[in-house]
C-alpha cells in the first residue's frame, strides 16, 4: 500500500488534483531502512539544486527531512521506498512537497538485458517528471524481451539507462559514460569508492569491455547483455561493488 502526504498532510482527493494535472517538477527516490538512508546529503542537495533551477528558490533540507519523518510515522513503518516530489509552490512556501511511502525494494541480482534505443532525456541532469520517452522505450524494450532500455544519442554515444546509470568494466576501472546524464545516487556513492573513470562510450565500443553494471535507487546489478553483446558476470568485480556499497554509512533522517 502507498501512503501519500502533501506539505506534511495526508493527501485528499482534492489535494491530489495538483500532482495529477501537473507534470512540471522534480523528485528524488530513496530506500529507507530503520529510518535511515544512504547519501542523505546527496538527496537533499539534489532537491535544493533542482528547486533553485526550476523555481528560482532553494529548498530547506530540514523541511524535507521533517516531511519524510512525518510520512514514515503516519504510515507506521521504518523500512520503505520513499519519494519526495517537488512542485511549483502554491503558497508562501518555496515549493510544494509530496512524499510517497511504499514497501521497501531492492534490485534483483539477475544479470540485466539492455536494449539500445535512440533517445536522450531533456535536461538529463535533473530527475524531472514527465518521462514519456523513457517510459515509452522501457515498454519497447520489455516487449522485445529486455529488462531495461539503454539511451543512446544520434552519434551512438551511450548516455544512461532509462531508469539506471551504467558503468563498464575494462579490467582496471569502472568506466562511467562521459555524456549528458543524471548523476544517480547509487552512482554518486560508488564512483568515488571504486576505481573509476569518465570516458566517452559508444555502441561500437561495447564488445571491448569485460563486464558492466547498472545502478539506481534500488541498488545495483550486473549486466548480462546489451543488444547482441553478451557479458559474463565478473564475480570479483561484483564483490568489490558490494563491499563498496555496504561500506556506505546510513544517515538518520
C-alpha positions as CSV (number, residue, x, y, z in Angstrom):
1,X,0.0,0.0,0.0
2,X,1.1,3.6,-0.6
3,X,0.9,6.5,1.9
4,X,0.9,10.0,0.4
5,X,1.3,13.3,2.1
6,X,1.4,16.8,0.6
7,X,3.1,19.5,2.6
8,X,3.0,17.3,5.7
9,X,-0.7,16.4,5.5
10,X,-2.3,13.2,4.4
11,X,-3.3,13.6,0.7
12,X,-7.0,14.0,0.0
13,X,-8.6,13.5,-3.4
14,X,-8.8,17.3,-3.8
15,X,-5.1,17.8,-2.9
16,X,-4.1,15.1,-5.4
17,X,-5.5,17.1,-8.3
18,X,-2.4,19.2,-8.3
19,X,0.1,16.4,-9.0
20,X,-2.4,14.6,-11.2
21,X,-2.6,17.6,-13.5
22,X,1.0,18.9,-13.1
23,X,3.9,17.3,-14.8
24,X,6.4,20.1,-14.1
25,X,8.6,19.3,-11.2
26,X,11.3,17.0,-10.0
27,X,11.9,14.3,-7.4
28,X,14.3,12.0,-5.6
29,X,13.9,8.3,-4.7
30,X,15.4,6.6,-1.8
31,X,15.5,3.4,0.1
32,X,14.9,3.9,3.8
33,X,15.9,1.2,6.4
34,X,15.3,1.7,10.1
35,X,14.6,5.4,9.5
36,X,17.9,5.9,7.7
37,X,19.1,6.4,4.1
38,X,22.4,6.2,2.3
39,X,23.6,9.5,0.9
40,X,21.1,11.8,2.6
41,X,23.1,14.9,1.9
42,X,23.2,14.0,-1.8
43,X,19.4,13.6,-1.9
44,X,18.9,17.0,-0.1
45,X,21.5,18.6,-2.4
46,X,19.8,17.3,-5.5
47,X,16.4,18.6,-4.3
48,X,17.7,22.0,-3.4
49,X,19.7,22.5,-6.7
50,X,16.8,21.4,-8.9
51,X,14.3,23.6,-7.0
52,X,16.6,26.6,-7.5
53,X,16.9,25.8,-11.2
54,X,13.2,25.2,-11.8
55,X,11.6,27.6,-9.4
56,X,14.2,30.2,-8.5
57,X,14.2,29.4,-4.8
58,X,16.1,26.9,-2.6
59,X,14.6,24.1,-0.6
60,X,15.4,23.7,3.1
61,X,16.8,20.3,3.8
62,X,15.3,20.4,7.3
63,X,11.8,20.8,5.9
64,X,12.4,17.8,3.6
65,X,13.6,15.6,6.5
66,X,10.7,16.7,8.6
67,X,8.1,15.7,5.9
68,X,9.8,12.3,5.4
69,X,9.8,11.5,9.1
70,X,6.2,12.6,9.4
71,X,5.1,10.4,6.4
72,X,7.0,7.4,7.7
73,X,5.5,7.8,11.2
74,X,2.0,8.2,9.7
75,X,2.5,5.0,7.6
76,X,3.8,3.2,10.7
77,X,6.9,1.9,9.0
78,X,10.7,2.3,9.4
79,X,11.7,0.5,6.2
80,X,10.3,1.9,3.0
81,X,10.7,3.1,-0.6
82,X,10.3,6.9,-0.3
83,X,10.0,9.5,-3.0
84,X,10.0,13.3,-2.5
85,X,8.3,15.2,-5.3
86,X,8.8,18.9,-5.6
87,X,6.2,21.1,-7.5
88,X,5.8,24.8,-8.1
89,X,4.7,26.5,-4.8
90,X,1.0,27.4,-4.4
91,X,1.6,29.3,-1.1
92,X,4.3,31.2,0.6
93,X,6.4,28.1,0.9
94,X,9.4,27.8,-1.5
95,X,7.8,24.7,-3.1
96,X,5.0,22.2,-2.7
97,X,6.3,18.8,-1.4
98,X,4.7,15.4,-1.9
99,X,6.1,12.4,-0.1
100,X,5.1,8.9,-1.0
101,X,5.8,5.8,1.2
102,X,5.8,2.4,-0.3
103,X,7.2,-1.1,0.7
104,X,11.0,-1.3,0.5
105,X,12.6,-2.6,-2.7
106,X,16.0,-3.8,-3.8
107,X,17.3,-4.5,-7.2
108,X,17.2,-8.2,-8.2
109,X,20.7,-9.5,-8.9
110,X,19.9,-11.5,-12.1
111,X,22.0,-10.1,-15.0
112,X,20.1,-7.4,-16.8
113,X,19.4,-7.4,-20.5
114,X,19.5,-4.0,-22.1
115,X,18.2,-2.8,-25.5
116,X,19.8,0.3,-27.0
117,X,17.3,2.9,-28.1
118,X,17.7,6.2,-29.9
119,X,16.8,8.6,-27.1
120,X,18.4,11.2,-24.8
121,X,16.5,12.8,-22.0
122,X,15.7,16.5,-21.9
123,X,17.6,18.3,-19.1
124,X,19.2,15.0,-18.2
125,X,20.9,16.4,-15.1
126,X,17.5,16.9,-13.4
127,X,15.5,14.0,-12.1
128,X,12.4,15.6,-13.5
129,X,8.8,14.5,-14.1
130,X,7.1,13.7,-17.4
131,X,9.4,10.9,-18.6
132,X,7.3,9.9,-21.6
133,X,10.2,9.0,-23.8
134,X,11.8,6.8,-21.1
135,X,8.6,5.0,-20.3
136,X,7.9,4.5,-24.0
137,X,11.3,2.9,-24.6
138,X,11.0,0.8,-21.4
139,X,7.9,-0.6,-22.9
140,X,9.5,-1.2,-26.3
141,X,12.4,-3.0,-24.6
142,X,10.1,-5.1,-22.4
143,X,8.1,-6.3,-25.4
144,X,11.3,-7.3,-27.1
145,X,12.4,-9.4,-24.1
146,X,14.8,-7.0,-22.4
147,X,14.8,-5.6,-18.8
148,X,15.9,-2.1,-19.4
149,X,16.5,0.5,-22.2
150,X,19.9,2.0,-22.9
151,X,19.6,5.6,-24.1
152,X,21.9,6.4,-27.0
153,X,22.5,9.7,-28.7
154,X,22.2,10.1,-32.5
155,X,26.0,9.7,-32.9
156,X,26.0,6.4,-31.0
157,X,27.1,7.9,-27.7
158,X,25.9,5.8,-24.7
159,X,24.4,8.1,-22.0
160,X,22.4,6.2,-19.3
161,X,19.7,3.6,-18.9
162,X,16.0,4.7,-18.9
163,X,15.9,4.2,-15.1
164,X,19.5,3.4,-14.3
165,X,23.1,4.6,-14.7
166,X,25.5,2.2,-16.4
167,X,29.3,1.6,-15.9
168,X,31.6,-0.7,-17.9
169,X,34.5,-2.7,-16.5
170,X,37.7,-2.6,-18.5
171,X,39.6,-4.9,-16.2
172,X,41.1,-2.0,-14.2
173,X,38.4,0.7,-13.8
174,X,34.7,1.2,-14.0
175,X,34.1,3.4,-17.0
176,X,31.1,5.7,-16.5
177,X,30.0,7.3,-19.8
178,X,31.2,10.8,-20.2
179,X,27.8,12.0,-21.6
180,X,24.8,14.1,-20.6
181,X,23.0,12.0,-17.9
182,X,21.6,12.0,-14.4
183,X,24.0,11.6,-11.5
184,X,22.1,8.9,-9.8
185,X,22.5,8.5,-6.0
186,X,24.0,5.0,-6.1
187,X,26.4,6.0,-8.9
188,X,27.4,9.1,-6.8
189,X,28.1,6.8,-3.8
190,X,30.0,4.1,-5.7
191,X,32.1,6.2,-8.2
192,X,34.5,7.7,-5.6
193,X,34.7,4.4,-3.7
194,X,35.8,2.3,-6.6
195,X,38.5,2.6,-9.4
196,X,36.5,4.8,-11.7
197,X,37.0,7.0,-14.8
198,X,34.7,9.0,-17.0
199,X,35.1,8.2,-20.7
200,X,33.2,8.5,-23.9
201,X,31.5,5.2,-24.7
202,X,29.8,4.4,-28.0
203,X,27.8,1.3,-29.2
204,X,30.8,0.0,-31.2
205,X,32.9,0.2,-28.1
206,X,30.8,-2.3,-26.1
207,X,32.5,-5.6,-27.1
208,X,35.8,-4.2,-25.8
209,X,34.6,-4.2,-22.2
210,X,34.7,-7.3,-19.9
211,X,31.6,-6.6,-17.8
212,X,29.1,-3.9,-16.9
213,X,26.8,-3.0,-14.1
214,X,23.7,-0.8,-13.7
215,X,22.7,1.2,-10.7
216,X,19.7,3.1,-9.4
217,X,18.0,4.0,-6.1
218,X,17.2,0.3,-5.5
219,X,20.9,-0.7,-5.7
220,X,23.0,-2.3,-8.5
221,X,23.1,-5.4,-10.6
222,X,25.4,-7.0,-13.3
223,X,24.6,-6.6,-17.0
224,X,24.3,-9.8,-19.0
225,X,23.6,-8.5,-22.4
226,X,23.3,-5.2,-24.4
227,X,21.7,-5.9,-27.8
228,X,23.7,-8.8,-29.2
229,X,26.8,-8.1,-27.0
230,X,27.0,-10.6,-24.1
231,X,28.8,-10.0,-20.8
232,X,29.9,-12.6,-18.3
233,X,29.3,-11.7,-14.6
234,X,32.6,-10.8,-13.1
235,X,32.5,-12.3,-9.6
236,X,35.5,-10.3,-8.4
237,X,34.0,-7.0,-9.7
238,X,30.7,-7.7,-8.1
239,X,32.4,-8.5,-4.8
240,X,34.2,-5.1,-5.0
241,X,31.0,-3.2,-5.8
242,X,29.1,-5.0,-3.0
243,X,31.8,-4.2,-0.5
244,X,31.9,-0.5,-1.5
245,X,28.1,-0.2,-1.3
246,X,27.9,-2.0,2.0
247,X,30.6,0.4,3.4
248,X,28.4,3.5,2.8
249,X,27.1,4.8,6.1
250,X,23.4,5.1,6.7
251,X,22.2,8.6,7.6
252,X,19.4,9.2,10.1
253,X,16.6,11.1,8.5
